């Protein structure tokens, strides 16, 4: 019998929640299908600015698997901050495998056969946040915590017989089939590669280009996209060891979000900022609306804050509505227009909070 899911099916579901990252979603969709059918799936390293959608993508995968009853054995997912591996007193086995084991017990019940529980552990998916924080060196000095964490993950990724403790018992699993997806902002990596690209040591030097935004603003930008210039050597210099990187067969650089993507993120996904804001005001009988001009102005302001991505939307919008949220009217309609947004941005830029 043919497997009922195709990568395109997963892609279409995930992109309902994740805007502007189609390339990354395609990669994850293929990896997920391979993982689900028992075919070797590539571990993935996601590199993207803060607010570009790494965590949103991870959560979308969780929701997708949890919504498919037939995939329950493969819906065992844990998300862990990379720093935890360096600080975990009981070892990385407890930090990762112990959590997968506890998840399986919770999903299948305390009376579930041990074989099913351990199979779920062996086919789990581990999302690692802030993997860029476990670099092997910082300011040219060894970072012991980072080295320990990288070695811990490396052992988990390549070991076919790993023991761990849970509920007072010791278990052994083959961890080589666990799918690892790691993500990080790699802030200094962007700066280092940008300097190399700007100076043009071994690439074509970048030339400024004039950009006209959706709001009509004209500005000059350097057309820098990390994926066009990134080399493995850049990651080695950043502090990711060759042995560690070799376990990630797929390295995906997420897109920087522009005004169009930010505008869609603000209103389209189920958990979009504007949707949740409408729900808040609806509790007081208020219908909240927004004009297209206001939407463009919010997206424009967020796009100016290059390293914040979608997080900048929330900061800008909060300045517009915080007064109305504190003292909501009794019923009626509120329409957020462009002038309200521009006044809020001006107050902030003038240092008035």
N, C-alpha and C positions, 0 to 999 in steps of 0.2 A: 504494500500500500504506500502510495506517495505521501511524503510529508506535507501536511495541509497548509503550512505557512511558507511564503516566499519572502525574500528580503524586501521586495516592493511593498508587501502588506505591512511589514513592521515599519518601514520608512514612512508610509503614509500616516500611520498612527502617531509616530513620534513627532513628526513635523507639525502636528496640531498643537503641540506644547512648546516646541523649540523653533524659533524663528531665525532665519538667516544663516543656518549652519547645515545646509543640505549635504555638503561633502562629508562632514563628520557623521551625520545620520546614516548616510549610505554605508560608510565603513562599519559602523556599529551594527546596522541591520544584517549585513553579511556575516559578521562575526557571531552575532546571536544565533542565526540559523545554523551555522556550522557547529556552534556549541550545543544547540538543542538536539541536533541529530547525532551527536557523538563524534563529529569530525573535528580534528585539531583546529582550534580557533585561535587567531592571532591576538596576543595581548596588545593592548592599545595604550599609547601615551598621548593625551590631549594637551596641547599647549594653547593657551588663550588668555587674553587680558581678563582682569576681574570684570564680572558682569557680562561675559560673552556667551554664557549658557552652559558651562561645563556641569555645574550641579543640577541645573534644570534638566539637562539631558539624562543624567544619571537617575533622577527621580522619575522621568518619563518612562525609562526602561523598567523601573520597579513597578510602576502602575500598570504598564502593558502586560507584564508577566503575571502579576497578581490578578488581572482581569480575565485571564484565560485558565479556566479550571483544569483543562487537560495538560497544562504545563506546570502543575503544582510542584512536581519533583524538581523542577528547574527554576522555581521562583525564589530560591534561597539566595538572598542578596544581603550583603552587609556593606555599609559605608564607614570608612575609618580614616581619621586624619593621620597622615604619614608620621607626624611627630609622636603619636601614641606608640608606634612600634619601637621608637628609641627610648621611650619612658616606661614602657610596660614592664612592671616588676616580675611578672610571672612568665615572661617570654612571649615571643611573637605567635607561637602556636596557640596560646590561650587567647591572645588578642584577636586573631583572625579565625582559626579553626574552631575555637571554643564558641565564638559568636555564631558561626554557621551552624554548629551543633545545637545551640540553644534555639536558633531560628527554626530549625527542622522540628525539634520537639514541640515548639509552639504551634507550628503549622499542622503537624500530623497528629498531635495529641501524645500524652504521656505513655499511652499503651501501644504506640506504633512500633512495629518490628524494628529492632536495632539495625538490621541490614538496610531497610529503607532510609532510616535516618542518616546512616553513614554514606549511603549512595548520594543523598541530597547534599551532604558536605562536599563530596568529591566532585559534584557537578555544580558547585556554587559559583556565584559571581561576586567578585570583590572590587568595590570602587574605592580608590585611594585618593583622598583629597589632599591638596597642597603638597604634592610629591616634590615640588621644587624646594621645599623647606628642608629636605634631608640631603642637601648637597654635601659632598665629601670634604669640601674645604670652603672657608669663608675668609675673604681678604688674604688669600694665599696661606692661611693657617689651617691645619687639619681640623675638621669638625667631627669629633669622635661620635657624637650622637647620630650624625648623618651617615657616617660609615657603617655603624651598627645597624641602622634601619635599612640601608640598602642591602647589606649582607643578609639581613633577616628575610626581606622580600625575595631576594635571589634564591635563597634556600627553599622557600615555599614554592616558587615558580618552577623549579627544576627537579624537586625531590619526589620520588615515587613511593616513599615510605616515611611518613612523618607522624610522630606520636604527639598526642596532646591529651590534656586532662580536662574532664568535664564531669560534674556531679560526683566527684570523688573517684572516678574511674579513669583508667588510661586506655585510649583508643589509638588505632593506627589507620591512616588513610593514604591513598595515592593522591597527592595534591597536584600532580602534573596536568590534570584535566580541569582545574579551576580556571575560570576566565578572569584575568586581572585587567582592569581599566583604570589607569591613573591619570590625574589631571593636575595642572598647576599653571600659575600665571607667568612664572619665569621672568619677572620684571627686569632684572639686570641683563638677562639674555637679550631682550628686545633692544636695550640700550647698546650693548656690545655689538650686536649684528648691525644695528643702524649706523653706528660709528664706522664700522668696516665698509658698509655699503655707501655711506656718504663720502668717505675718503677715497673709496674705489681702489683698494689695494689689489683685489683679484676679481672684481666684478665691474660691470659698466657703471660709472658713477651716476647717481640719481640726479635728475633735473627737476626743478620746481615746476608745478603746473597750476594753472588758475582753475578754481572750482567755484561754481555758482550753486549755492544751497537751495533747498526747496523753499526757504523763506526769502530768497532773493539776495542773500548776503554773498559778496564776492570775496574770496580769500585765496591765498597762495599756499599750496601744500606740497610736501615731498611725497610722491606716490610709493610709500614703503609698505610692503607686505612681507611679513616675516617668512612665509613659506617660500617666497621667491629667492631668498638669500640664505636660508638656514642650512648649515652643514653639521655633520656629526661632530666635527672638531669643536664647534661652538658649544655643544652640549657637554663635551668632555671638559672644556675650559670652565664651564659654568660649575661643574662639580658632580656631574653624573658619570659614574665609572663605566668603562667599556663593557665590563661583565654584566652590569645591571641593565644598561641600554640594550644589550644583545637579546634580552628576554622580551623586548617589545618589538614585535615584528611590524607593527603599524604605528607610525608617528604622524599625528594629524594636527595641523595648525589651524585653529578656528579663525573664522573671519572676524575682522573688526566690524562692529555694527555701525551702519550709517543711519542717516535720518529716516529713510524709508523703513528699514528694519525696526528701528526703535519705535516709530509710530505704530507699527503693527503689534509689537510686543506690548505696548501701552494699552491697547484696546482688544486684541483678538483672542489670546489664549483664555482658557477657562478661569485661570487664576490671575488674569491681567489686573494691573493696578487700577485701571478705571472701572472694571467690572466689580471688583471688591469695594471700591469707593461708592459706586451706585447702590450696592447692597447695604452699606452702612447708612447712607442717607435715607434709603427706603424704609428703614426701621422707624424713622420719624415721619413717614408719609411724604417724603420729599422725592421728587423726580429729578435726578441729576443728568444734565446734558453737557455736551462740549462741542464747540464749533470746530470746523476743520482748521481755521486759522490758529486756534488755541492749541490744537493737537500738533500742528507743524511747529509752533513756537516752542513747545515742550521738547519735542524731538530734536529741534535745532540746538537748544541749550544743552541737552544731554550729549549730543554728538560733539560738542566743543570740549567736553571733559573726557578726553581720549581714553584714559585708563580705567574708567568706571563702567563703561558700557551701559547695560540696562539698569544698573543700580543708580545711575545718575537720574533716570526718569523719576524714581521715587523721591529723590532729594528735591528736584525742581517742583514736582507736583505738591509735595508737602507744604512748600512755601505758599502755594496758591490757595490751598484749602484749609490750612490748619485753623484759621479763625472761624470758618464756617463749621468745621468739625467740632470745635469747642462749644460754640453756641448755635446749634442748628435751629432753623426756623421751624414753626409748626406747620407742616404740609407745604404745598405749593411746588413750584418748579425753580430750580437753579440752573442757569446756563453759564458755563465757564467760557469766556471769550478771550480773544487774543490779547486785548488790552489788560485784562486781569493777570495774564501770564507775564506780560512784559513788565508790568509794575512790580510783580514779585521778583523777577530776575534783576531789575534795576535796584531794588532795595538791597538785595544780597550783594550785588557788585559794588554798591556804595558803602558796604560794611554795616548795614542796618539790621543784619540777622535775617 
